[in-house]
Amino acid sequence: MIEYSLHTLENGLRVVHHRDDSTSHIALNILYNVGARDESPRLTGMAHLFEHLMFGGSVNVPDYDYALEMAGGASNAWTSNDFTNFYDIVPAENIATAFWTESDRMLRLAFTPQSLQVQRNVVMEEFKQTCLNKPYGDIGHLLRGLIYTTHPYSYPTIGRELSHIERVTMDDVKRFFFSHYVPNNAVLAVAGRISAERTFKLADKWFGPIPRRDIAPRTYSAEPEQTAPRRLEVVRDVPQTRIIIAARMDAYSHPDYRVADLITDILASGHSARFNRELVMGTDLFTAADASVSGNEEEGFIMLSGSLRSNDEATVAAGEQALLAQMRRIATEPVSDHELNRTLNRFESNAVFARLSYVAKARELAKAVMNGEDINNIISAYRSITAADISRVAARLFSPQRLCTLIYRAK
């Protein structure tokens, strides 16, 4: 049970607080409802670029990291297709510094040509390192392009192509900032050695004067229903052939999202899961096998994958059939009570341990408030899933016409 309090400022900023006296520090986490899905298809990678630009200085804080480090603090950030998240960790006595620095960059970035050029170069180099020069680095682009035909989930957070970041202008940056990085599009979570009363007072003082602004509407269309299987085979200079079979799945807010998430746990969470026992240990086909969900706010995807021991044609064909057999089995054979309870116990254990730190609590509380859910009800929602739910959802998701198969062959 995580105790928390909520408060909404007049400008629309939602503030959530949790007191944790086991630490002498405080985590301040701000989650913006903006990600790669909010970009123009002709200028992708903007949200990820902004993750970097937000550290380039603001109107009253020219050096963000320096100001926070002088208070004994540290900061970091991440971006997804749906959200952009920033968090600061400071000693409790210096929490006002974190409120000052974080609110000032929400108010207005410095927008200097030097900062834009520096961060653009950083992001371009990251694109080259992770997507162009790293083994298996283009899988995200290939797979998303196979699963989605129109939706902005068709490209990863880092962007569709390098040229998009190269041509970002200062006008593009300002337009994107003022239409997304606003108080009425964010959740502020504070966890650590601080009272709710002081948290809300500091939020009112530092964030309250920031005006609310209009948020750019999302104008893209929903992804059309897939009516036939899709397949892509590529050859790359990698050591092992990898097989990936994916299918679109329900959005995070849909009750069946959690069922799909639990399906991947049954298949691949831990040494006792099916993939490890039956594919890796039980055959000579795979060196590794995994299953996961993309976890998106809109229709994301469920993905099953395996790395093969050999690259010959017979092994590739057998490996693909083995993954398909696992799909058919979980869709047609009810999961036993023992396996379901074991998987649920493991999920609950992982969830509880993942929230132990005050930093994780701030992050998870921000996400829960953004999604309009009670963080204390999430585990019980998973506990309510039945074997019949698993069979029903697996049969729907893994129907042949919904499958997208990527064969990533080694030379």
N, C-alpha and C positions, 0 to 999 in steps of 0.2 A: 504494500500500500504506500503510495507516494502522496503525501499531503501537499496541496498547492492552493494558491489563491490567484484570482483573475481580476484584472482591472483594465478598462478601455479608456484611452485618452479621448478628448474631444476631437482630435484630428484623425481618429480611427485606429491608432496604433494599439494593438492588443498586447498587454503585459501580463506575464505569468510568473509567479514567484514560488520557490521552494526553499525552505530553510534547512540547512545541513550543518550542524555544529561539529561534525567529525573532522572538519577541515578548517584551516585558518585562511582559506582563499575563497574567491567567488568567481563563478563563471558567468559571463554575460554573453548570451547567444541571440543573434538576430537572424531570422529566417525571412527572406523575401520571396514572394510568390511570382518569381520570374526565372525562367530557364531557357534552354535552347528552343523550346516550342514557341517562344515569343519572338523569335527572330524572323526577319525576312528571308525567304528561301534563296534570295540573291546575295545575302550578306550574313552568312551563318558564322557561328563562333563568337557572337557578340557577348552573350552572357558569360562565357568563360573568360573573354578578354576583360570584362568588367570585374570579375573576381580579382584580377591582377591590378586593374586601374584603381580599385578602391583603396589600395595601399600606397598610391602615389601622391597622397597629400590632399588636403581639403582647404577651404578658405582660411580657417584659423589654426589648422594643424598641418604645417607644411611637410613634416616628416612623421608619418603615422607610427611607424615602428619605434622610432626613437622616443617619442612621447610616452608610449606605453612601456617600453623597456626601462625608462628612467623611473617609472613607478613600480618596478619589479615584476612587470607583467609580460605576457606573450600573447600572440594572436595567430590565427590561421583561418582558412576558408575552404569551401568546396562548392562545386556547381554541378547540377544534374540537368536532365532535360526539363524538369519541372520547377526546381527551386535553386536559389543561391543562398548559401549559409555562411555567416561570419561569426567567429567566437573569440572572446578575449578571456584570459585568466589573469587575475591580479590578487595581491594580498588584500584582505578585507578592508584594511584601513585606507587603501588607495582606490576603492571602487569608483569614486567620483571621476577619476581620470578616465576610466573605461567608458563611463556614461558620456563624458565630454568628447572624447575622440570618436566614439561610434556615432553619436548624434551629429557631430560636425560633418562627417562624410555623408550622412543621410541628407543633411541640409544642402550641401553643394560641394562637389569635388572641385579641385583647383583647375582642371581642364587645361593643363599646360601642354604645348606641343612636345616638349621634351619627355614628359611622362607618357604620353601616347606612343611616341616612337620607341621608348625603352620597353614598355610593356608589350607592344605589338611585336617587337623583335623576340622577346622572351616567349610569347605564345607561338610564334612561327617556329622557333627552335624546338619547342615542346612538340609541336605537330610533326616535325621532321623526325625527332627521336622516337616518339611513341607510335606513329602511324606509318612512316615511310622507311625507317631504318631498323626497326625492331621486328624480330621473327613473330609472325602472326599478328602484326600490328594493324593490318587493315581488315581484320575480321569484323570489327564493329561496323565499319562502313559497308562491307559486303552483306552482312547479315541483315542490318537494318534496311538497306536498300532492297533486299529480297522480301522482307516482311511487309514493308509499307510502300505504297505507291504514291500517296498524296500527302499524308500526315507528316508534320515536322519531326516526328520520331524516326523518320527515315534516315537521319544522320546523327552521329554521336555529338556529345556536348562540345567537343573540341572544334567542330565545324565540318562542313561537307568537303571543302577543299582549301588549300593554302592561300589561293588568290583572294579569297573573301577577306581574310584578315589583312592582307597586303594593302587592300584598297579602302580600308576604313578611314573615314575623315573625321575631323573634329565635330562637324555638324551631325554626323551619324551618332557619335558618342553622346553629345548633349541631348539629342532627341530620345535616345534609348534611356538615358539616365532619368530625365525629368518625367518620363511616362511610366516608369516602373519602380524606381527606388524612392518610394514615398511611404509615409507612415501608415496610410490606409491600405497598404499592400504588404504589410509586414507583421511579424509576431516577435516580441522581445521576451526572452526567457532569462531569468536570473536565479541562480542556485548557489548556495553556500552559506557562509556565516554572515547573514544579514536578515533583518526582519522584513516582513511584508510592508509595514508602514514606511520604513525608510526607502525601500525599493520603489514604491509607488510615488513617493515624494521626489526622489531623484529622477524618475521617469517623467513626471510632470515638469520638473525644472528644466531638464536638458532636451527632452523630445517634444514636450508640449507646444513650444513656440513654432515648431516646424509646420508649415501649412500643408494641409491635405491637397492633393492634386488629382486630376483625372488620370485614370489608368488606361493605357492603350488596350482596346478590345482585341480579343482573339478572333481573327476573321477566317482562319483556315477551316476547311470542311472535315467532317468525320471520315475516317478511313473506310472505303467501301468493303462490303463483306467479301471475303475470299471464297471463291467457288470451285477452285481447282488447285491441286498441289503445285508448288513451285520448287524449282531445283536449280542449283548453280554449282559448277565444278571449276576450280581454279588450281593452278600449279604454282608453287612458290618454293623458294630456296629455304626450306625448313627441315628439321631432322625427322619429324614424324607427321604422318597424315592424321588430320583431325576431322571427325564427323560431327556436325551440329544439326540437330533437328529441332525446329522451333515452331510455335504456333501462337497466334494472338490470343490474349486472355483478358479477363475482366479488369476494369479500372479498380483502383484501390478502394473506392467507396462501395463497391459492389460486394455483397456477402460472399460470393463465390471466389473473391480474390484470396481470402484466407485459406479456402479449400485448396486452391491451386498451389499456394505457398506450402501447405502441409504435404501435398503430393510430392513436391521436390524434396522435402525432408525425409519422407518415407523412402524415396529412391536413393538419396545421396548424402544424408546428414549423418556423419559418423562412420566408424569402422563396421558397425553392425547393420548398416543400411544395405539395401538390395544391390546397388551398383558395385559396392566394394566386394560383397560376398559372392555375387553371381557373375559379374562381368570381369572384374579385375582379378580376384582370387580364383574364381570358378572357371575361367576360360584362359586360353593363350592369346586372346585377341587384343586386350587393352592393357596399357600401362597405367591409365587413369580414366575415370569417368565421373561426370558431375551432372547435376541438375539444379536449375535456379530460376527465379522469376526476376523480371526487370524492375518490378516495384513502382510502376508509374501511376500518376494520378488519372490518366486516361487509359485506354486500352493498351496495355503493355504486351509482353510476350513471356511465355514459359519456354525454357530451353534445356534440351538434353544434349550432352556432348561426350565424346570419348576420343582419347589419343591412342592410336594403334601401335602395336609392337612391330608390325611389318607394313611395308608400303605396297605390296603386290595386290593385284586386282582381286584375287580371291579373298584376301583378308579384309579389304575395303568393303566388299559385298557382304561378307559374313558379319562384319562389325555393324553395318547399317541395319541388317536384319535383326541383330541382337538388341539394338536400341528400340527398334519397332516392336519387337516381342515384349519388351518391358512395358511399353505403352499399352499394348493390347492387354497384357496381364492385369495391370492396375485398373484398367477400365472394365474388365469382365469378371475378375475374381475378387470378391469382397476381401478387404484387408481384415486380418484376424484382430480380435480384441487385444491380444498380447502385443502385436506389432503397432497397433494404433496407440495404445497406452504408452508404450516405450518411446514412440516418436513424440507424443505430446509431452511426456516427462522431460525429454531432452530439449524440446522447444522451450518449455517453461524455465528450465534451468538456465539455458543460454540467455533467455530474455531477462531473467532476474539478475544474472551476473553482469550482463551488458549495461544495466542501469545502476550499478553500485556507486560509481563515481559521481560527484556533483557535476562534472563536465558533461557526462552522458545524460544525466537527468535534465539538465538545461536543454540539451539538444533534442531529447525525446519529448519533453514537454512542449517545446516550440512546434515540433511536428504535429503533435496531437491537437494542439489548439488550432493550428492552421487547417487541419483536416476536420475540425469540429467534433472530435471524439474525446472520451474520457480515457486517459492513459491507464487507469486502473481496471478498465473493462476489456482490455485487449486480450489478455491471457484467457479470461473466461470465455471470450468469443471463440477462440481456438478450441477450448475444451468442449464446446458444444458441437463440434464437427463430428459427424458419424461416418461409419464405413460406407453407408449408402450415399452420403454426400460425395465421398471420394470417388466412388464408382461412377456416379452421375456426371460429375464435373470432368473427370478424366475421359469418359466416353465422348463428351461434347468437344473438349479441347483437342483430343487426339484423333478426331475423325479424319480420314485420309485427305479430304479436300482442303483441310485447314493447314496442312503441314508445309513447312518451308525447309528444304534440306540443302545444306552447304557442305560440299565435300572439298576440303582444303588439303590438296594433295602435296606430298613432298616430291621433290624432283627425283 
